[in-house]
Amino acid sequence: MAVKFEDLPPQVQNQLKQMQQLQQQLEMLVQQRLQLDVRLRETENALEELNKLEDGSLIYKTIGNLIIKADRETVLKELQEEKESSELRKKTLEGQETKIKEKLEELQTKIQEALRK
């Protein structure tokens, strides 16, 4: 027998709304982390390729719609900083994901207990 949302106690309704909001936040965080993973892999691949080149090799980098000549050491430094920044952001997102998952489990338990009564 299906129970209508309106028939649930106000506290359970509120908890269900909170749960839905947390699920949406979790989806957004997962999406951001996946995008960050792609960017991190691209940065790591670029670093790997740059490290294969000899010092003084001619390289180019894109800035917006332009492609300009760049110094290998400068680009290596920029990419390494970007990698470190991306890794830090990824750890932050993973921490947020964990916290939201814990809150979701806690809310789910509370809702199940309330519905059993």
Sequence and secondary structure as in RCSB ss.txt:
>XXXX:A:sequence
MAVKFEDLPPQVQNQLKQMQQLQQQLEMLVQQRLQLDVRLRETENALEELNKLEDGSLIYKTIGNLIIKADRETV
LKELQEEKESSELRKKTLEGQETKIKEKLEELQTKIQEALRK
>XXXX:A:secstr
    GGGS HHHHHHHHHHHHHHHHHHHHHHHHHHHHHHHHHHHHHHHHHHHS TT  EEEEETTEEEEE HHHH
HHHHHHHHHHHHHHHHHHHHHHHHHHHHHHHHHHHHHHHHH 
